[in-house]
């Protein structure tokens, strides 16, 4: 049996910005956020507003770590994956 995640977010994390895509039954929405703390908090709020339960992120280097810290605090499941697995 395949597991279906109804509300998910995929992210491409870079040094200066994060591009996030949320897919829900209502549709798809894409936004870009800066990596400053205030914008990371806005990113987490945006994810929570869409009631996403899972986040997968592709990241170079260690830029994913601050995001993971915030997602852990909100009890949101996350995966840091290879870019090829995000497609």
C-alpha positions in Angstrom: 0.0 0.0 0.0 1.4 3.4 -1.0 1.4 6.2 1.6 -0.2 9.4 0.3 0.7 12.7 1.9 -2.2 15.1 1.3 -0.4 18.3 2.3 3.4 18.6 1.6 6.0 21.2 1.1 9.2 20.9 -1.0 12.1 23.3 -0.6 15.2 24.2 -2.5 17.5 25.8 0.1 20.4 28.1 -0.8 22.6 30.5 1.0 20.6 33.6 0.3 17.0 32.3 -0.4 14.6 29.4 -0.1 12.1 28.5 -2.8 9.2 26.5 -1.3 6.3 24.8 -3.1 3.3 23.6 -1.2 1.0 21.1 -2.8 -2.5 20.5 -1.3 -5.8 19.2 -2.6 -6.6 22.9 -3.3 -3.6 23.3 -5.6 0.0 24.3 -5.7 1.6 27.5 -4.4 5.2 28.6 -4.8 7.0 31.3 -2.8 10.6 32.5 -2.2 11.9 33.6 1.2 15.1 35.2 2.4 17.2 33.2 4.8 17.2 35.9 7.5 15.5 34.7 10.7 12.4 36.9 10.4 11.7 35.4 6.9 12.4 31.8 8.1 9.7 32.4 10.7 7.4 33.6 8.0 8.2 30.5 6.0 7.2 28.2 8.9 4.0 30.2 9.4 3.2 29.8 5.7 3.7 26.1 6.0 1.5 25.9 9.1 -1.3 28.0 7.4 -1.5 25.4 4.7 -1.6 22.6 7.3 1.4 20.8 5.8 2.4 17.7 7.7 5.6 16.9 5.8 8.5 19.0 4.4 11.2 17.7 2.0 14.2 19.9 1.3 17.1 19.8 -1.0 20.1 21.7 0.3 23.7 22.4 -0.5 26.1 22.5 2.5 24.6 23.3 5.9 22.0 25.9 4.9 19.1 23.5 5.9 20.0 23.4 9.6 18.2 26.6 10.8 15.0 25.5 9.0 15.1 22.0 10.5 15.5 23.6 14.0 12.3 25.6 13.4 10.3 22.7 11.9 11.3 20.4 14.8 9.9 23.0 17.3 6.6 22.9 15.4 6.4 19.1 15.2 6.5 19.1 11.4 8.0 16.0 9.8 11.0 16.8 7.5 13.4 15.1 5.2 16.7 16.4 3.8 17.1 14.7 0.5 19.3 14.5 -2.6 18.1 16.8 -5.4 17.4 13.8 -7.7 14.9 12.5 -5.2 12.9 15.7 -5.2 11.7 15.4 -8.7 
